[in-house]
């Protein structure tokens, strides 16, 4: 049970703006081979998607503090993010699994008022796809 909790936590925090990697935890658990692969994939995906939802919520409500000195983005940066998201739209969320750009992208989706259901659907597809691919590669390597 502790392994599942660790996987969930690593996936959750890796989806936030913290520089963490959940893939190593998933691979280590897959290599051990004593837990169902489907359970590991579901837990990793769930943790990662919930972390992305936290980013979306922060983005959604972050603009309320736009005039504060501590606000993390300038008007120019916000305009650039807005232009970028208008150009590529919700489909850019399929890249939410990509290191470095994926996590900020989920915050921008919140800033740009992406509807919650489409956000969750696209992010789940992207995050699950990444974990499934990683599991397939790992399991093939083990054989």
C-alpha positions in Angstrom: 0.0 0.0 0.0 2.9 2.3 0.7 4.2 1.8 -2.8 0.9 2.9 -4.3 0.8 6.0 -2.0 4.4 6.9 -3.0 3.5 6.5 -6.7 0.4 8.6 -6.4 2.3 11.3 -4.5 5.2 11.4 -6.9 2.8 11.6 -9.9 0.7 14.3 -8.2 3.7 16.5 -7.3 5.4 15.9 -10.7 2.3 17.4 -12.3 2.6 20.6 -10.3 5.2 23.2 -11.1 7.7 21.3 -8.8 10.6 19.8 -10.7 9.9 16.1 -9.9 9.7 12.9 -12.0 7.2 10.2 -11.4 8.4 8.0 -14.3 11.3 6.6 -12.2 8.9 5.6 -9.5 6.6 3.9 -11.9 9.5 2.1 -13.7 10.9 0.9 -10.4 7.6 -0.6 -9.4 7.1 -2.2 -12.8 10.6 -3.8 -12.5 9.7 -5.2 -9.1 6.9 -7.0 -10.8 4.9 -7.8 -7.7 2.0 -5.3 -8.4 -0.7 -5.3 -11.1 0.4 -3.2 -14.0 -3.1 -1.8 -14.6 -3.3 -0.7 -10.9 0.1 1.1 -11.2 -1.0 2.8 -14.4 -4.3 3.9 -13.0 -2.7 5.3 -9.8 0.0 7.1 -11.6 -2.5 8.6 -14.1 -4.9 9.6 -11.4 -2.2 11.4 -9.3 -0.8 13.2 -12.4 -4.2 14.3 -13.6 -5.2 15.6 -10.1 -2.0 17.5 -10.0 -2.8 19.1 -13.3 -6.3 19.9 -12.1 -4.6 21.8 -9.2 -2.6 23.8 -11.8 -5.8 24.5 -13.8 -7.6 25.7 -10.6 -4.6 28.0 -9.8 -4.6 29.4 -13.3 -8.3 29.9 -13.2 -8.2 32.0 -10.0 -4.7 33.5 -10.3 -5.9 36.5 -12.3 -7.7 37.8 -9.3 -4.3 38.7 -7.9 -2.9 40.2 -11.1 -2.3 43.6 -9.6 -0.3 42.3 -6.6 3.4 42.9 -6.5 4.1 39.2 -6.0 2.1 38.1 -9.0 4.4 35.8 -11.0 3.7 37.1 -14.5 3.8 40.5 -16.2 1.1 41.8 -18.5 3.4 41.1 -21.4 3.8 37.4 -20.3 0.1 37.0 -19.9 -0.6 38.5 -23.3 2.0 36.1 -24.8 0.4 33.1 -23.1 -3.1 34.3 -24.2 -1.9 34.6 -27.8 -0.2 31.2 -27.7 -3.2 29.5 -26.3 -5.6 31.1 -28.8 -3.3 29.9 -31.6 -3.0 26.3 -30.5 -6.1 26.0 -28.3 -7.3 23.1 -26.2 -5.5 20.6 -28.4 -2.2 21.8 -27.0 -3.2 20.0 -23.8 -2.2 16.8 -25.5 1.3 18.0 -24.8 0.6 18.3 -21.1 2.8 15.2 -20.5 5.9 16.9 -22.0 8.6 17.8 -19.4 9.1 21.6 -18.8 6.2 22.8 -21.0 3.4 20.5 -19.9 2.9 21.8 -16.3 2.8 25.5 -17.2 0.5 24.6 -20.1 -2.1 23.3 -17.6 -1.9 26.6 -15.6 -2.4 28.6 -18.9 -5.4 26.5 -19.7 -6.9 27.6 -16.4 -6.0 31.2 -17.1 -7.6 31.0 -20.5 -10.8 29.5 -19.0 -10.6 26.1 -20.7 -13.8 24.2 -19.7 -13.1 21.7 -17.0 -14.5 18.6 -18.8 -12.5 19.1 -22.0 -9.4 19.9 -19.9 -9.7 16.7 -17.8 -10.4 14.6 -20.9 -7.4 15.8 -22.9 -5.0 15.8 -20.0 -6.1 12.3 -18.9 -5.5 11.1 -22.5 -2.1 12.7 -22.6 -0.9 11.6 -19.2 -2.3 8.0 -19.5 -0.8 7.7 -22.9 2.6 8.6 -21.6 2.4 6.1 -18.7 1.1 3.3 -21.0 4.0 3.9 -23.4 6.5 3.9 -20.6 5.0 0.6 -19.2 5.1 -1.1 -22.6 8.7 -0.1 -23.1 9.7 -1.2 -19.6 7.8 -4.5 -19.8 9.3 -5.2 -23.2 12.8 -4.5 -21.9 12.2 -6.9 -19.0 11.5 -9.9 -21.3 
